[in-house]
Amino acid sequence: MVDSEGILTRLRAEGYAISPSYDGADLVVVNTCGFIESAVHESLDAIGEALAQNGRVIVTGCLGAKGDVVRKTHPRVLAVTGPDALDEVMTAVHEHLPKPSDPFVDLVPPQGIKLTPKHYAYLKISEGCNHRCTFCIIPSLRGDLVSRPIGEVMREAENLVKAGVRELLVISQDTSAYGVDLKYRTGFWGGKPLKTRMSDLAVALGELGVWVRLHYVYPYPHVDEVIPLMAQGRILPYIDVPFQHASPRILKLMKRPASGEDNLERIRAWRRICPDITIRSTFIAGFPGETEDEFRELLDFLSEAELDRVGCFAYSPVEGAKANELDGALDAEVREERRARLMRLQEKISARRLERKVGKALDVLVDEVTPGSAVARSAADAPEIDGVVRVEGAKGVSPGDRLRVKVTRADAHDLWARMH
């Protein structure tokens, strides 16, 4: 999404208009994912649809980095680029649709073109990853970690807030590694020195007066530094940590940092510092060689950790991933059965944790308004991936409004509330 926003911003800056439909467009740009197999199929289907509906298609994104997959499947595409390739995309656009002579730069707002609602935005702080997890090919698609200068990140954040954004969602492939490639170089924001580090960035973003939410945070020891900021209300008490598994042997095969026991103790420590913290994570079920006992170890970890929000993927053999070379590949049926079993357990855990919120007052951010009610999110809810708070009897509110509500009931994923 953020890469697409960059392309849209550049197109508008050069005077191109954006069409809401295929038939109204002179050219179509398809931004793709090439990570797991289902994403590859979805991307190829999207390219096929664009070719059928319009016929003049440029392809960019991760799928473009996977050799000639796109060209073999769809030889009619005009151009193919890889990820994070704004200049190459624009070169292809210029070749097939020469840019207008009058750019009208003033038509582009300082925050750029955004695909999200006006009240929240994603803030990408780096590109690429230094890890070599055996199930992942992101480093081969997007390269090693490259952190954005902290002054540049803060200027973008300020422009977004000035434009009415009420929530910033910090994203990257590895948010906790921010700045390691720059040796935590000191930058400047508002004339003050600021180190290129996740904790320093969190402090600075916390001064903007909006919700700040951290995604994709590896469980390094220095992550503990941001938990007190959550307890102090400077950033949201929410952290998205992709643990992936709990068995020490499987984590080693995955080449993941930390062990299940380390992570359990860290979760306990975080909750001691910030009792209201929401912990989201993702896991892989059916990794090559995973035994039933090791899967049960993961289930035991979930029961003990009582994470608030969990996603689970059945292992997908991604072309080019080292995990494909491991012994003990599991049948697709076994992988899916374990994924479903994990999610059934998590549903019970989630329902228990949400039930504890009934009767309590919460601050929420409104996303949608319907007659007499509103769909909102609390600090515990990231857009699109977590639950929502359905506010009954909400009147005179608009998307982006902050409300104080009282929770009346809960299910396994969502809350219901009334104006407090």
C-alpha positions as CSV (number, residue, x, y, z in Angstrom):
1,M,0.0,0.0,0.0
2,V,2.8,2.5,0.9
3,D,4.6,1.7,-2.3
4,S,1.4,2.2,-4.3
5,E,0.9,5.6,-2.5
6,G,4.4,6.6,-3.6
7,I,3.6,5.8,-7.2
8,L,0.3,7.6,-7.0
9,T,1.9,10.7,-5.5
10,R,4.6,10.8,-8.2
11,L,2.0,10.3,-11.0
12,R,-0.1,13.2,-9.6
13,A,2.9,15.4,-9.1
14,E,3.7,15.0,-12.8
15,G,0.2,15.9,-13.8
16,Y,-1.3,12.5,-14.5
17,A,-5.0,11.9,-13.5
18,I,-6.0,8.7,-11.7
19,S,-8.9,6.8,-13.2
20,P,-11.4,4.9,-10.9
21,S,-12.0,2.2,-13.5
22,Y,-10.1,0.2,-16.1
23,D,-12.1,1.5,-19.1
24,G,-11.3,5.1,-18.1
25,A,-7.6,4.5,-18.0
26,D,-4.9,4.9,-20.7
27,L,-2.5,2.7,-18.6
28,V,-2.8,0.3,-15.6
29,V,-0.1,-0.2,-13.0
30,V,-0.4,-3.5,-11.0
31,N,1.5,-3.6,-7.7
32,T,2.2,-7.3,-6.8
33,C,3.2,-9.5,-3.9
34,G,5.4,-12.5,-4.5
35,F,5.8,-14.0,-1.0
36,I,3.5,-17.0,-0.4
37,E,2.0,-19.1,-3.2
38,S,-1.5,-17.8,-2.7
39,A,-0.2,-14.2,-3.0
40,V,1.5,-15.1,-6.3
41,H,-1.7,-16.5,-7.7
42,E,-3.7,-13.5,-6.6
43,S,-1.1,-11.1,-8.2
44,L,-1.1,-13.1,-11.5
45,D,-4.9,-13.1,-11.5
46,A,-4.9,-9.3,-10.9
47,I,-2.6,-8.8,-13.9
48,G,-4.8,-11.1,-16.0
49,E,-7.9,-9.1,-15.1
50,A,-6.2,-5.8,-15.9
51,L,-5.0,-7.1,-19.3
52,A,-8.6,-8.4,-20.1
53,Q,-10.3,-5.2,-19.0
54,N,-7.7,-2.7,-20.3
55,G,-4.8,-4.3,-22.1
56,R,-2.1,-1.8,-21.3
57,V,-0.4,-3.0,-18.1
58,I,2.8,-2.2,-16.2
59,V,3.7,-4.6,-13.4
60,T,5.7,-3.7,-10.3
61,G,6.4,-5.1,-6.8
62,C,7.8,-8.3,-5.4
63,L,6.5,-10.7,-8.1
64,G,8.6,-8.7,-10.6
65,A,11.8,-9.8,-8.7
66,K,11.0,-13.5,-9.2
67,G,12.6,-13.9,-12.6
68,D,10.3,-14.1,-15.6
69,V,7.2,-15.5,-13.8
70,V,5.1,-12.5,-15.0
71,R,6.4,-12.6,-18.6
72,K,5.8,-16.3,-18.9
73,T,2.2,-16.1,-17.6
74,H,1.3,-12.8,-19.2
75,P,3.6,-12.0,-22.1
76,R,1.4,-9.0,-23.2
77,V,2.4,-6.8,-20.2
78,L,4.2,-3.6,-21.3
79,A,6.9,-3.6,-18.6
80,V,7.9,-5.4,-15.4
81,T,9.9,-3.9,-12.5
82,G,10.8,-5.2,-9.0
83,P,9.8,-3.8,-5.6
84,D,10.7,-0.3,-4.3
85,A,11.3,0.7,-7.9
86,L,9.5,4.1,-8.2
87,D,11.9,5.5,-10.8
88,E,11.7,2.4,-13.0
89,V,7.9,2.5,-12.9
90,M,7.8,6.1,-13.9
91,T,10.3,5.4,-16.7
92,A,7.9,2.8,-18.0
93,V,4.9,5.1,-17.7
94,H,6.8,7.9,-19.6
95,E,7.6,5.4,-22.4
96,H,4.0,4.2,-22.9
97,L,2.1,7.4,-21.8
98,P,4.3,10.5,-22.2
99,K,3.7,12.8,-19.2
100,P,1.5,16.0,-19.7
101,S,3.4,19.1,-20.5
102,D,2.0,21.1,-17.4
103,P,2.6,19.2,-14.2
104,F,0.4,21.2,-11.8
105,V,2.6,20.3,-8.8
106,D,0.3,22.3,-6.5
107,L,-2.5,19.7,-7.0
108,V,-0.5,17.2,-4.8
109,P,-0.9,17.6,-1.1
110,P,2.2,17.7,1.1
111,Q,1.4,14.3,2.6
112,G,1.1,12.7,-0.8
113,I,-1.7,10.6,-2.2
114,K,-3.0,8.1,0.4
115,L,-5.2,5.0,-0.1
116,T,-6.3,4.8,3.5
117,P,-9.2,6.8,5.0
118,K,-8.2,10.4,5.9
119,H,-7.9,9.7,9.7
120,Y,-5.2,7.0,9.6
121,A,-2.0,6.3,7.6
122,Y,0.8,3.8,7.4
123,L,4.3,5.2,8.0
124,K,7.1,3.1,6.4
125,I,10.4,3.6,8.2
126,S,12.6,1.2,6.3
127,E,12.8,-1.3,3.5
128,G,14.3,-4.8,3.3
129,C,15.5,-7.1,6.1
130,N,18.8,-8.5,7.4
131,H,17.3,-11.8,8.7
132,R,17.5,-15.0,6.7
133,C,14.4,-16.8,8.0
134,T,14.2,-20.1,6.2
135,F,10.5,-19.7,5.3
136,C,11.0,-16.2,3.8
137,I,12.3,-14.8,0.6
138,I,11.8,-11.1,1.4
139,P,15.6,-10.3,1.5
140,S,16.0,-11.8,-2.0
141,L,13.0,-9.7,-3.2
142,R,13.6,-6.4,-1.3
143,G,17.3,-6.6,-0.2
144,D,18.9,-6.0,3.1
145,L,17.7,-3.4,5.6
146,V,17.8,0.2,4.4
147,S,16.5,2.7,7.1
148,R,15.0,6.0,6.1
149,P,16.6,9.1,7.6
150,I,14.7,9.9,10.9
151,G,14.3,13.5,9.9
152,E,12.6,12.5,6.7
153,V,10.3,10.1,8.6
154,M,9.3,12.7,11.1
155,R,8.6,15.3,8.3
156,E,6.3,12.8,6.7
157,A,4.6,12.1,10.0
158,E,4.1,15.8,10.7
159,N,2.6,16.4,7.2
160,L,0.2,13.5,7.8
161,V,-0.9,14.9,11.2
162,K,-1.4,18.4,9.7
163,A,-3.6,16.8,7.0
164,G,-5.9,15.4,9.7
165,V,-4.4,11.9,10.3
166,R,-5.3,10.8,13.9
167,E,-3.4,7.5,13.9
168,L,0.0,6.6,12.5
169,L,0.8,2.9,11.9
170,V,4.5,2.3,11.9
171,I,5.5,-0.4,9.4
172,S,8.6,-2.0,7.9
173,Q,9.9,-5.6,7.3
174,D,11.6,-5.3,10.8
175,T,10.7,-2.3,12.8
176,S,12.9,-3.0,15.8
177,A,16.0,-3.1,13.6
178,Y,15.4,0.5,12.4
179,G,18.7,2.4,12.2
180,V,21.0,-0.6,12.7
181,D,22.3,-0.2,9.1
182,L,23.0,3.5,9.8
183,K,24.7,2.6,13.1
184,Y,21.9,4.6,14.8
185,R,23.2,7.8,13.1
186,T,22.0,11.1,14.7
187,G,19.6,13.0,12.5
188,F,17.6,16.2,13.1
189,W,14.0,17.1,13.5
190,G,12.8,20.5,14.4
191,G,16.4,21.6,14.9
192,K,17.0,18.9,17.6
193,P,19.3,15.9,17.3
194,L,17.5,12.6,17.1
195,K,19.0,9.1,16.9
196,T,17.9,6.7,14.1
197,R,16.5,4.1,16.6
198,M,13.0,2.6,17.1
199,S,12.8,3.9,20.7
200,D,13.9,7.4,19.8
201,L,11.5,7.5,16.9
202,A,8.6,6.3,19.2
203,V,9.4,9.1,21.6
204,A,9.3,11.7,18.8
205,L,6.1,10.3,17.2
206,G,4.5,10.3,20.6
207,E,4.9,14.1,20.7
208,L,2.6,14.6,17.7
209,G,-0.6,14.1,19.7
210,V,-2.0,11.2,17.7
211,W,-2.2,7.4,18.1
212,V,1.0,5.7,17.2
213,R,0.9,1.9,16.6
214,L,3.9,-0.4,16.2
215,H,3.8,-3.3,13.7
216,Y,6.3,-6.1,12.8
217,V,8.5,-5.8,15.8
218,Y,11.1,-8.6,16.3
219,P,11.5,-9.6,19.9
220,Y,15.0,-8.2,20.5
221,P,15.9,-7.2,24.1
222,H,15.9,-3.4,23.2
223,V,12.2,-3.6,22.4
224,D,11.6,-3.5,26.1
225,E,12.5,0.2,26.0
226,V,9.3,1.1,24.2
227,I,7.0,-0.6,26.7
228,P,7.3,2.2,29.4
229,L,6.3,4.7,26.6
230,M,3.1,2.7,26.2
231,A,2.5,2.6,30.0
232,Q,2.9,6.4,30.0
233,G,0.3,6.9,27.2
234,R,2.9,8.3,24.8
235,I,2.2,5.6,22.2
236,L,-0.5,3.0,22.0
237,P,-0.2,0.0,24.3
238,Y,-0.1,-2.3,21.3
239,I,2.7,-4.3,19.8
240,D,2.7,-6.6,16.8
241,V,5.5,-9.3,17.3
242,P,5.7,-12.2,14.8
243,F,6.8,-15.0,17.1
244,Q,6.0,-17.7,14.4
245,H,6.5,-20.7,16.8
246,A,7.3,-21.8,20.3
247,S,9.3,-25.0,19.9
248,P,13.1,-24.3,20.2
249,R,13.9,-26.8,17.5
250,I,11.4,-25.4,15.0
251,L,12.5,-21.8,15.8
252,K,16.1,-22.9,15.1
253,L,15.1,-24.5,11.8
254,M,13.2,-21.2,11.0
255,K,16.3,-19.2,12.0
256,R,14.2,-17.0,14.3
257,P,15.5,-15.0,17.2
258,A,14.7,-16.0,20.8
259,S,13.0,-19.1,22.2
260,G,9.5,-19.9,23.4
261,E,10.6,-19.6,27.0
262,D,12.4,-16.3,26.4
263,N,9.3,-15.0,24.7
264,L,7.0,-16.1,27.5
265,E,9.1,-14.3,30.1
266,R,9.3,-11.2,28.0
267,I,5.5,-11.2,27.6
268,R,5.1,-11.4,31.4
269,A,7.6,-8.6,31.9
270,W,5.8,-6.4,29.3
271,R,2.5,-6.9,31.1
272,R,4.0,-6.1,34.5
273,I,5.2,-2.7,33.1
274,C,2.0,-2.1,31.0
275,P,-1.0,-4.2,32.1
276,D,-3.2,-2.8,29.3
277,I,-0.8,-3.8,26.5
278,T,-2.3,-5.6,23.5
279,I,0.0,-8.2,22.0
280,R,-0.6,-9.4,18.4
281,S,1.4,-12.1,16.8
282,T,1.5,-14.5,13.8
283,F,2.4,-18.2,13.7
284,I,3.2,-20.8,11.1
285,A,1.5,-24.3,11.5
286,G,2.9,-27.3,9.8
287,F,6.5,-26.2,9.2
288,P,8.6,-28.9,7.6
289,G,9.5,-31.6,10.2
290,E,7.1,-30.2,12.8
291,T,5.9,-33.1,15.0
292,E,2.6,-33.4,16.7
293,D,4.4,-32.9,20.0
294,E,6.1,-29.7,18.7
295,F,2.7,-28.4,17.5
296,R,1.3,-29.1,20.9
297,E,4.2,-27.1,22.4
298,L,3.0,-24.2,20.3
299,L,-0.6,-24.7,21.5
300,D,0.7,-24.8,25.1
301,F,2.6,-21.6,24.5
302,L,-0.6,-19.9,23.3
303,S,-2.5,-21.1,26.3
304,E,0.2,-19.7,28.6
305,A,0.8,-16.5,26.8
306,E,-2.9,-15.6,26.3
307,L,-2.1,-13.3,23.4
308,D,-4.8,-10.8,22.4
309,R,-4.7,-11.0,18.7
310,V,-3.3,-13.9,16.6
311,G,-3.0,-14.8,13.0
312,C,-1.9,-18.2,11.7
313,F,-0.7,-19.4,8.3
314,A,-0.5,-23.0,7.2
315,Y,3.1,-23.4,6.0
316,S,3.4,-22.5,2.3
317,P,6.4,-23.8,0.4
318,V,7.6,-20.6,-1.2
319,E,9.8,-21.0,-4.2
320,G,13.4,-20.1,-3.3
321,A,12.9,-20.4,0.5
322,K,15.6,-22.5,2.3
323,A,12.8,-24.3,4.3
324,N,11.9,-26.2,1.1
325,E,15.2,-28.2,1.5
326,L,14.3,-29.4,5.0
327,D,13.2,-33.0,5.6
328,G,9.8,-33.9,6.8
329,A,7.5,-31.9,4.6
330,L,3.9,-32.3,5.8
331,D,0.8,-32.9,3.6
332,A,-1.3,-29.9,2.9
333,E,-4.2,-31.5,4.8
334,V,-2.1,-31.8,8.0
335,R,-0.8,-28.2,7.7
336,E,-4.4,-26.9,7.3
337,E,-5.8,-29.0,10.1
338,R,-3.1,-27.7,12.5
339,R,-3.8,-24.1,11.4
340,A,-7.5,-24.6,12.1
341,R,-6.8,-26.2,15.5
342,L,-4.6,-23.3,16.5
343,M,-7.2,-20.8,15.5
344,R,-10.0,-22.6,17.4
345,L,-7.9,-22.4,20.6
346,Q,-7.1,-18.8,20.0
347,E,-10.8,-18.0,19.4
348,K,-11.5,-19.2,23.0
349,I,-8.6,-17.2,24.4
350,S,-9.7,-14.1,22.5
351,A,-13.3,-14.4,23.7
352,R,-12.0,-14.7,27.3
353,R,-9.8,-11.7,27.1
354,L,-12.5,-9.5,25.4
355,E,-15.1,-10.6,28.0
356,R,-13.0,-8.9,30.7
357,K,-13.5,-5.6,28.9
358,V,-17.3,-5.7,29.4
359,G,-18.4,-2.8,31.7
360,K,-15.2,-0.9,31.1
361,A,-14.8,2.5,29.5
362,L,-12.6,2.8,26.4
363,D,-11.3,5.5,24.0
364,V,-12.1,4.7,20.4
365,L,-11.4,6.1,17.0
366,V,-14.4,6.1,14.6
367,D,-13.8,4.5,11.2
368,E,-17.4,4.3,9.7
369,V,-20.7,5.9,10.6
370,T,-24.2,4.4,9.9
371,P,-27.6,5.8,11.0
372,G,-27.6,5.6,14.8
373,S,-24.3,3.7,15.2
374,A,-20.6,3.7,14.4
375,V,-17.8,1.2,13.7
376,A,-14.8,2.2,15.7
377,R,-11.5,0.8,17.0
378,S,-9.8,0.9,20.4
379,A,-6.1,0.9,21.1
380,A,-6.3,-2.9,20.9
381,D,-7.5,-2.9,17.3
382,A,-5.4,-2.3,14.2
383,P,-7.5,-1.6,11.0
384,E,-8.5,-4.6,8.9
385,I,-6.6,-7.2,10.8
386,D,-8.1,-7.0,14.3
387,G,-11.6,-6.6,15.7
388,V,-13.8,-3.5,15.9
389,V,-15.9,-1.7,18.5
390,R,-19.5,-1.3,17.4
391,V,-20.9,1.8,19.1
392,E,-24.7,1.7,19.4
393,G,-26.6,5.0,19.7
394,A,-23.8,7.1,18.3
395,K,-25.1,10.4,16.9
396,G,-23.4,13.4,15.4
397,V,-20.1,11.6,14.9
398,S,-17.8,11.4,11.9
399,P,-14.9,9.2,10.8
400,G,-11.8,10.2,12.6
401,D,-13.6,11.4,15.8
402,R,-12.4,10.1,19.1
403,L,-15.1,8.9,21.5
404,R,-15.3,7.6,25.1
405,V,-17.6,4.6,25.2
406,K,-18.6,1.9,27.7
407,V,-18.4,-1.8,26.6
408,T,-21.7,-3.6,26.9
409,R,-20.9,-7.0,25.4
410,A,-18.2,-9.0,23.5
411,D,-17.8,-12.0,21.2
412,A,-14.6,-13.8,20.1
413,H,-13.4,-10.9,18.0
414,D,-15.4,-7.7,18.5
415,L,-16.9,-5.5,21.2
416,W,-20.2,-3.6,21.4
417,A,-20.5,-0.4,23.3
418,R,-22.6,2.7,24.1
419,M,-21.6,6.4,24.3
420,H,-20.1,7.0,27.8
